[in-house]
Amino acid sequence: LLRQGHYYRAALLAVSCLIADAELSQKEIFELLYVRLACLTLINQTPLAGKESLALGDIHSPFYLDEHGECILPWELRVLAVRLQALGAGDARRGVQGYYDLAAYARMRIRWTYGLEVKRMWEERLKDLGIRVGNALVEMGDLEAGRRHFESLIEATTDQNKKTVLGGWVAMLCLRMGDIENARTWLSTGDDKLMADEASGNDPLRLSKGPKNDMLKALLSMAEGDYEAAVAGWRSLSDGHYSVLAKQNLAVCLLYTSQLSETSQLLEELVAEKHAFYALTFNLATVYELSTDKSRDKKMQLAERVAESVRSPVDEAAANLRRTERSNMDFKL
């Protein structure tokens, strides 16, 4: 079920196994609980997952330690439970604190672990927690704190690829905050930060080349209200690796320039190519509402087309990526 993307059915089966089988081992119980919570999250039932995760109580409690002082909860479940419990309790700050508690545990394991491979595993987990802290800050609405946190991660890492990825995230946050000038600075190769890095001998943060940076520049044009420049930017990307995302954003830009028919045509083409992600179906449903009095019929037909594309996939690998349950809200029904 998981391999084919049937997350709703997997969530139901997981809870059925937990209720019906009294002979499950401790390991199996926690694995099924993780599957249940993860699947609920993937099908946009995060509030329900948050409420159910509260049953675990304090995951940092000695209650979950075995006779050797090891936590019996799988690491993946602990990381997932931190966010879900914060959402379930309605306290976003609890999530940030939970990640810091896990980070303290990870540092302890790094300090007391002698195996090189195991030590690297915990180091990677610690880095992942750093990113999750930034995500939690953004999710709770503190974008400025999230930006400062990601900037500190950029300064702390020596991996140029990670610096580039994190720099792109900072630029995105600046755009969300309306800080156009700082977003432009992060996207510029001639900014003071880059020149300072080069002068000090550090690896310069280069975000100026490549399709990802071109996408950020197109988003920058949208944030500035320069939709003609944004249209040109997205058109240049519409034949590359990120063509689907580019065409989707191109359609949005065309909508803002009153080119409704071309907007509809682009989105319809993406659906015909067997793409059916949430933003696409939602935007196409919005176009139907703007262009016809019979929008409900059109949206029903769209839902049927998406369902048919799942039943008759172009190939099995593509089907596995698309076999996810859809809600009525995906089609504004």
Backbone torsions as a table, in degrees:
resi	resn	phi	psi	omega
1	LEU	NA	-43.2	-179.9
2	LEU	-66.3	-41.6	-178.1
3	ARG	-63.6	-30.7	-178.8
4	GLN	-95.1	2.5	176.3
5	GLY	81.3	16.3	179.2
6	HIS	-88.9	71.6	-172.0
7	TYR	-71.4	-34.0	179.1
8	TYR	-64.6	-45.6	179.3
9	ARG	-66.3	-37.2	178.6
10	ALA	-64.1	-38.7	178.3
11	ALA	-65.0	-40.9	178.1
12	LEU	-65.8	-42.3	-179.0
13	LEU	-66.5	-37.7	179.9
14	ALA	-62.2	-45.6	-179.1
15	VAL	-71.3	-31.0	176.6
16	SER	-64.6	-41.8	177.8
17	CYS	-65.0	-38.5	-179.8
18	LEU	-65.1	-37.0	-177.2
19	ILE	-81.0	-40.0	-169.9
20	ALA	-84.3	-32.1	-173.3
21	ASP	-99.2	110.4	-178.6
22	ALA	-86.3	-4.3	-176.2
23	GLU	-107.6	19.0	178.1
24	LEU	-68.4	143.3	176.1
25	SER	-78.0	166.7	178.7
26	GLN	-58.5	-43.1	-179.8
27	LYS	-62.8	-42.9	-179.4
28	GLU	-66.6	-37.1	179.2
29	ILE	-61.0	-48.0	-178.0
30	PHE	-69.6	-33.6	177.3
31	GLU	-66.2	-42.5	178.3
32	LEU	-66.2	-37.9	178.1
33	LEU	-64.8	-39.0	177.4
34	TYR	-63.8	-43.9	178.3
35	VAL	-59.9	-44.6	179.8
36	ARG	-58.7	-51.3	-176.6
37	LEU	-68.2	-40.5	-179.9
38	ALA	-65.5	-41.5	-179.2
39	CYS	-67.6	-40.1	176.2
40	LEU	-60.3	-37.9	177.9
41	THR	-65.7	-40.9	-176.9
42	LEU	-69.2	-24.3	179.7
43	ILE	-102.7	23.6	174.9
44	ASN	63.5	31.0	173.7
45	GLN	-108.4	42.3	-177.1
46	THR	-60.7	-39.8	177.9
47	PRO	-57.9	-41.7	178.3
48	LEU	-66.1	-42.7	178.1
49	ALA	-61.3	-38.4	178.2
50	GLY	-62.5	-43.2	178.8
51	LYS	-64.6	-42.3	-179.1
52	GLU	-68.5	-33.0	-178.7
53	SER	-67.9	-22.1	179.7
54	LEU	-64.4	-20.6	178.8
55	ALA	-64.3	-21.2	178.1
56	LEU	-71.1	-21.2	-178.0
57	GLY	71.7	-148.3	-179.2
58	ASP	-79.9	106.7	-177.3
59	ILE	-72.1	-10.7	177.5
60	HIS	-95.6	3.7	-175.9
61	SER	-71.6	149.7	174.2
62	PRO	-59.7	-15.6	178.5
63	PHE	-57.2	-30.9	-177.2
64	TYR	-94.7	14.8	177.6
65	LEU	-99.9	139.5	176.9
66	ASP	-86.4	-172.4	-175.9
67	GLU	-66.5	-16.0	178.9
68	HIS	-98.6	5.3	-179.3
69	GLY	81.2	10.7	179.0
70	GLU	-91.3	142.9	178.0
71	CYS	-74.4	131.8	-176.9
72	ILE	-85.2	-10.8	178.1
73	LEU	-78.9	133.9	175.0
74	PRO	-59.2	145.8	-177.9
75	TRP	-58.3	-43.2	-178.4
76	GLU	-61.0	-37.9	178.6
77	LEU	-68.3	-39.1	179.7
78	ARG	-63.4	-43.7	-179.1
79	VAL	-65.5	-43.8	179.7
80	LEU	-66.2	-40.5	-177.3
81	ALA	-65.1	-30.9	179.9
82	VAL	-58.2	-49.4	-178.8
83	ARG	-69.5	-45.0	-175.8
84	LEU	-66.2	-39.5	178.6
85	GLN	-65.4	-36.1	177.0
86	ALA	-64.3	-41.4	177.9
87	LEU	-68.5	-40.5	-179.5
88	GLY	-65.4	-34.2	179.9
89	ALA	-88.0	-7.4	-179.0
90	GLY	69.4	29.0	-178.0
91	ASP	-130.9	92.7	-176.2
92	ALA	-63.2	-32.7	-179.0
93	ARG	-65.0	-26.9	177.4
94	ARG	-61.4	-34.8	179.0
95	GLY	-66.2	-43.6	178.5
96	VAL	-61.1	-44.8	178.8
97	GLN	-63.0	-39.0	179.3
98	GLY	-62.4	-40.2	177.6
99	TYR	-65.4	-38.2	178.1
100	TYR	-66.4	-35.5	176.3
101	ASP	-64.3	-42.5	177.4
102	LEU	-66.0	-36.0	178.4
103	ALA	-64.5	-38.3	177.6
104	ALA	-64.2	-39.2	177.8
105	TYR	-65.4	-42.2	179.8
106	ALA	-63.6	-41.0	178.2
107	ARG	-63.3	-38.3	177.7
108	MET	-62.7	-41.7	179.6
109	ARG	-67.1	-36.8	177.2
110	ILE	-63.6	-40.2	-177.1
111	ARG	-68.5	-35.3	-173.0
112	TRP	-105.2	5.6	179.1
113	THR	-97.7	137.5	-177.1
114	TYR	-104.8	-27.7	179.3
115	GLY	-69.3	131.4	-175.7
116	LEU	-64.1	-44.3	-178.7
117	GLU	-64.4	-42.8	179.5
118	VAL	-65.6	-39.7	178.9
119	LYS	-62.1	-42.1	178.1
120	ARG	-63.9	-37.5	178.5
121	MET	-60.0	-45.6	-179.3
122	TRP	-70.2	-31.3	175.8
123	GLU	-65.6	-41.0	177.4
124	GLU	-65.7	-39.0	177.4
125	ARG	-64.1	-37.2	178.7
126	LEU	-65.7	-41.9	177.7
127	LYS	-63.7	-39.7	178.3
128	ASP	-62.2	-39.6	178.1
129	LEU	-63.7	-36.0	177.5
130	GLY	-60.2	-41.3	178.2
131	ILE	-68.1	-39.0	-179.0
132	ARG	-66.5	-32.4	175.7
133	VAL	-62.4	-44.8	177.1
134	GLY	-61.7	-42.1	177.5
135	ASN	-61.3	-40.6	-180.0
136	ALA	-64.3	-39.9	178.5
137	LEU	-63.5	-40.4	178.1
138	VAL	-67.0	-42.4	-177.8
139	GLU	-63.8	-32.4	179.6
140	MET	-84.4	1.3	174.4
141	GLY	94.0	-0.5	179.8
142	ASP	-91.0	75.8	-174.6
143	LEU	-66.7	-36.0	-179.7
144	GLU	-64.3	-43.3	177.5
145	ALA	-65.2	-38.6	177.5
146	GLY	-62.4	-40.9	178.9
147	ARG	-64.3	-46.0	179.6
148	ARG	-62.1	-36.4	-179.9
149	HIS	-65.7	-45.9	179.6
150	PHE	-66.4	-34.9	176.4
151	GLU	-63.7	-36.7	177.8
152	SER	-67.8	-33.5	176.7
153	LEU	-67.6	-35.4	177.4
154	ILE	-63.1	-42.9	-179.6
155	GLU	-67.8	-27.9	-174.7
156	ALA	-85.0	-22.1	-175.4
157	THR	-94.2	150.5	176.1
158	THR	-107.7	-3.2	-180.0
159	ASP	-81.3	114.1	-176.0
160	GLN	-62.7	-37.8	179.5
161	ASN	-63.5	-42.3	178.2
162	LYS	-67.3	-35.8	176.1
163	LYS	-60.4	-42.1	-179.6
164	THR	-63.7	-45.2	179.5
165	VAL	-62.6	-48.1	-179.4
166	LEU	-64.0	-37.9	177.8
167	GLY	-62.7	-37.7	175.5
168	GLY	-63.9	-38.2	177.7
169	TRP	-65.0	-40.6	178.7
170	VAL	-62.6	-41.7	177.9
171	ALA	-61.2	-40.8	177.6
172	MET	-63.2	-41.7	178.8
173	LEU	-63.5	-40.4	177.5
174	CYS	-60.2	-40.3	177.9
175	LEU	-63.9	-42.6	179.2
176	ARG	-63.8	-32.7	-179.9
177	MET	-81.6	-8.8	-176.6
178	GLY	81.9	11.3	-179.9
179	ASP	-88.8	77.6	-173.8
180	ILE	-64.3	-40.0	-176.3
181	GLU	-63.4	-44.6	178.8
182	ASN	-68.2	-35.1	176.6
183	ALA	-62.4	-42.8	178.7
184	ARG	-64.5	-36.2	179.1
185	THR	-62.9	-43.3	-180.0
186	TRP	-67.1	-23.0	-178.9
187	LEU	-95.0	-3.3	-175.1
188	SER	-96.4	141.9	176.7
189	THR	-86.0	-16.8	-175.8
190	GLY	-104.7	17.5	-177.2
191	ASP	-76.7	165.9	-175.6
192	ASP	-62.4	-34.2	-178.1
193	LYS	-64.1	-42.8	-179.9
194	LEU	-63.9	-46.0	-178.1
195	MET	-65.4	-35.5	177.8
196	ALA	-66.4	-39.8	178.0
197	ASP	-62.2	-43.4	-179.1
198	GLU	-66.5	-38.8	-179.1
199	ALA	-67.3	-33.6	-178.0
200	SER	-85.5	-4.8	179.6
201	GLY	87.6	1.4	178.6
202	ASN	-78.9	161.6	175.6
203	ASP	-66.3	120.3	179.8
204	PRO	-69.9	145.1	179.1
205	LEU	-87.4	103.8	-176.2
206	ARG	-105.1	114.9	177.6
207	LEU	-117.8	12.6	-168.0
208	SER	-85.3	-15.4	-173.9
209	LYS	-119.4	150.6	176.1
210	GLY	105.6	158.9	-176.8
211	PRO	-64.3	-32.8	-179.8
212	LYS	-63.6	-41.7	178.6
213	ASN	-69.2	-35.2	176.2
214	ASP	-61.8	-36.5	177.3
215	MET	-65.8	-41.3	178.7
216	LEU	-64.0	-37.4	177.9
217	LYS	-66.4	-37.9	176.7
218	ALA	-64.9	-40.4	176.1
219	LEU	-63.9	-36.6	177.2
220	LEU	-62.0	-41.8	177.3
221	SER	-62.5	-38.9	177.3
222	MET	-64.4	-41.9	-179.5
223	ALA	-64.0	-30.3	178.8
224	GLU	-84.0	-5.8	-179.0
225	GLY	81.6	10.9	178.8
226	ASP	-92.0	77.3	-172.8
227	TYR	-71.8	-26.3	177.6
228	GLU	-66.4	-42.5	176.4
229	ALA	-66.4	-38.0	179.0
230	ALA	-64.5	-41.6	178.0
231	VAL	-59.6	-43.8	179.1
232	ALA	-63.2	-40.4	179.7
233	GLY	-64.7	-44.6	-179.0
234	TRP	-70.7	-33.5	177.3
235	ARG	-63.1	-38.0	-179.6
236	SER	-66.8	-20.9	-179.3
237	LEU	-99.3	-4.1	-170.3
238	SER	-73.9	-8.6	178.6
239	ASP	-112.5	5.2	-176.1
240	GLY	-99.0	-159.4	-176.3
241	HIS	-64.2	-30.8	-177.6
242	TYR	-103.8	35.4	-173.5
243	SER	-61.5	-38.4	-177.5
244	VAL	-65.0	-48.5	178.3
245	LEU	-63.2	-39.8	-179.1
246	ALA	-64.5	-44.0	-179.6
247	LYS	-65.9	-37.9	178.3
248	GLN	-61.9	-45.3	179.7
249	ASN	-73.3	-32.2	174.6
250	LEU	-60.7	-42.1	178.9
251	ALA	-61.3	-39.8	179.0
252	VAL	-64.0	-43.6	178.7
253	CYS	-62.5	-40.8	178.9
254	LEU	-64.1	-33.7	176.7
255	LEU	-62.2	-40.6	-179.8
256	TYR	-73.3	-14.5	176.2
257	THR	-103.9	19.6	173.9
258	SER	65.9	26.5	176.7
259	GLN	-104.4	67.8	-172.2
260	LEU	-65.1	-38.3	-176.9
261	SER	-66.3	-41.0	178.6
262	GLU	-70.2	-34.3	175.1
263	THR	-58.6	-49.6	179.9
264	SER	-61.7	-41.1	-178.2
265	GLN	-63.2	-44.2	-179.8
266	LEU	-63.0	-45.7	-178.5
267	LEU	-67.4	-38.9	177.5
268	GLU	-63.1	-39.0	178.4
269	GLU	-62.9	-39.8	178.9
270	LEU	-64.4	-40.3	177.6
271	VAL	-66.2	-40.1	178.4
272	ALA	-63.6	-26.5	177.5
273	GLU	-84.3	12.0	175.8
274	LYS	75.2	24.1	172.9
275	HIS	-95.4	140.3	-176.7
276	ALA	-154.9	43.6	178.0
277	PHE	-75.4	165.4	-169.7
278	TYR	-57.2	-49.4	-176.3
279	ALA	-61.0	-36.6	-179.4
280	LEU	-65.2	-52.3	-177.7
281	THR	-66.5	-37.0	179.7
282	PHE	-66.1	-44.3	-179.5
283	ASN	-67.2	-39.7	178.9
284	LEU	-66.1	-38.2	175.5
285	ALA	-61.7	-37.8	177.6
286	THR	-64.3	-41.2	177.4
287	VAL	-61.3	-41.2	177.1
288	TYR	-59.3	-42.0	-179.3
289	GLU	-65.1	-31.6	-178.6
290	LEU	-82.3	-20.6	-169.8
291	SER	-112.3	-10.6	-177.4
292	THR	-150.6	153.2	176.2
293	ASP	-81.3	-13.2	-179.3
294	LYS	-105.3	45.1	-174.7
295	SER	-65.4	-33.4	-178.8
296	ARG	-63.6	-41.7	178.1
297	ASP	-62.6	-41.8	179.7
298	LYS	-64.5	-39.3	-179.6
299	LYS	-69.7	-34.9	175.2
300	MET	-64.7	-41.5	177.4
301	GLN	-64.1	-37.0	177.2
302	LEU	-62.6	-44.5	178.7
303	ALA	-61.2	-39.3	178.8
304	GLU	-66.4	-38.6	178.3
305	ARG	-64.8	-41.3	178.7
306	VAL	-64.6	-42.7	178.4
307	ALA	-62.8	-39.4	179.8
308	GLU	-66.7	-37.0	178.9
309	SER	-65.3	-28.1	176.7
310	VAL	-74.6	-39.6	-179.0
311	ARG	-72.4	-29.6	-177.6
312	SER	-124.8	72.0	-175.2
313	PRO	-71.8	156.4	175.3
314	VAL	-67.6	-41.9	175.9
315	ASP	-150.8	161.2	-173.8
316	GLU	-65.9	-38.4	-179.7
317	ALA	-62.6	-43.3	178.1
318	ALA	-66.1	-36.0	-179.6
319	ALA	-63.7	-40.2	-179.2
320	ASN	-61.3	-29.1	179.2
321	LEU	-77.8	-21.1	-173.2
322	ARG	-105.8	-10.2	-175.2
323	ARG	-80.5	67.7	175.9
324	THR	-119.9	144.2	-177.7
325	GLU	-66.3	140.6	179.8
326	ARG	-112.7	143.5	176.3
327	SER	-101.5	164.8	178.3
328	ASN	-59.9	-30.4	-177.1
329	MET	-66.0	-25.7	177.6
330	ASP	-60.4	-26.0	-178.4
331	PHE	-113.8	12.6	-179.0
332	LYS	55.1	42.1	177.6
333	LEU	-104.9	NA	NA
